[in-house]
Amino acid sequence: MSSTRIAADRGFRYVPGVYQYSAGVAAEPGFRIERVRFADPVPMVAGFGRIADFLAAAGLPKTAFCACEMRSPAPFTEQGFSDFNKIYGAVLADWGIFLDGDNPVARSNVCPDIAPPPEPSFHAFSFVVPDADAAPSFVVSGGGEVPEGKGNYRDHAIALGDVSPAGLLKKGRYVLDEMERRMAALGFGWSDTTAVQLYTVHDPHPFLGSEIVARGAARHGLTWQFCRPPVQDLEFEMDCRAVPTERVLPKG
């Protein structure tokens, strides 16, 4: 895992990842991360607008935006995911988000298996605010059972196509290890988390206790969302965070 880089003028550090997201972000001393969830998913274009308005109303620049969680209609093909990321990334570029070619914003993007949104939409977003007395806070990006930055997903997926208990265990172990690597790069571990989310349509119970709970990943419970990862052929994804302040924006 790459070492962190500091976005000094924005109050956070990040773990460099791939074009579409960093592997995670953490507030620097004197700052805290806050999370806002939309009551219902908001289509991406409108969502960017609502996020910009929210930040402006709070007296914050767009570059305070440090993480987001998205919901998409169905898993993308490899090409479809690349095309989507270019559209998403173009907005970040317009906002002045990129730093020396890095995208510092953390992200999760998953696909509800039941009642999905009709188009890619925002579920939640996080941002950085000054706070001299803030406790440490961070957001780790969603990660599935495949190494990032390999050019494609299918050729490198762990236990490709195997959704047996043994196959899911291999996938789950890889994802849990990856969450730990990302947190460690930011200086944290499971004991620091305030929320952990699991995204799969498969039953995690055979290894829920022995792997997820035993590692400390469910110390405050586990939010299991019946969603698929964003790319075809992937089956298991997680993300996690330590965020002291969270709120829900009403519909509209």
Secondary structure by P-SEA (a helix, b strand, c coil): ccccccccccccccccccccccccccccccbbbbbbbbcccccaaaaaaaaaaaaaaacccccccccbbbbccccccaaaaaaaaaaaaaaaaaacccccccccccbbbbbcccccccccccccccbbbbbcccccccccccccccccccccccccccccccccaaaaaaaaaaaaaaaaaaaaaaccccccccbbbbbcccccccccccccccccccccccccccccccccccccccccccccbbbbbccc
